[in-house]
Amino acid sequence: GPRAPPGYWVISKSTTLPGPGMHPGPSLFFVLTMERETRGGWVYIMTNRYRGTLYVGSTTDLAARISLHRVGEGSEFCAEHGVTRLVWAEFLPTIVETKHHERLLKRWHRDWKIALIEKANPEWDDLFDQLLA
């Protein structure tokens, strides 16, 4: 399974998080810091349909950011292209790592991004509802 750097936990679908209804989805892996003062961020990929237009972004609050994209306020690009479906996301332990990973991912070839999505989410399901569960 996925591995985390020392000092971090990787939680997958089979792991139950503390608290009611906190179960991660099948393709979202949450890396949670054990030190509360460390704040990380999310790198995510959205699309408008299966193998459609791709958008790579980053945020510290994934649910809030995706909510904005879904109502056309997250970015002009997403609004213009109807990009509302969250298909991949990864949490990184620091904002510096998050921004670096986002910049790298934005430079990837389209085929590489598709392979990354399909490894974790072969059906290109919208993962947004899993954030709210």
Secondary structure, DSSP 8 states (H G I E B T S, - for coil): -----TTEEEE-TT---SSTT----SS-BEEEESSTT---EEEEEEESSTT--EEEEEES-HHHHHHHHHTT-S-HHHHHHT--EEEEEEEESSHHHHHHHHHHHHHS-HHHHHHHHHHH-TT----HHHHH-
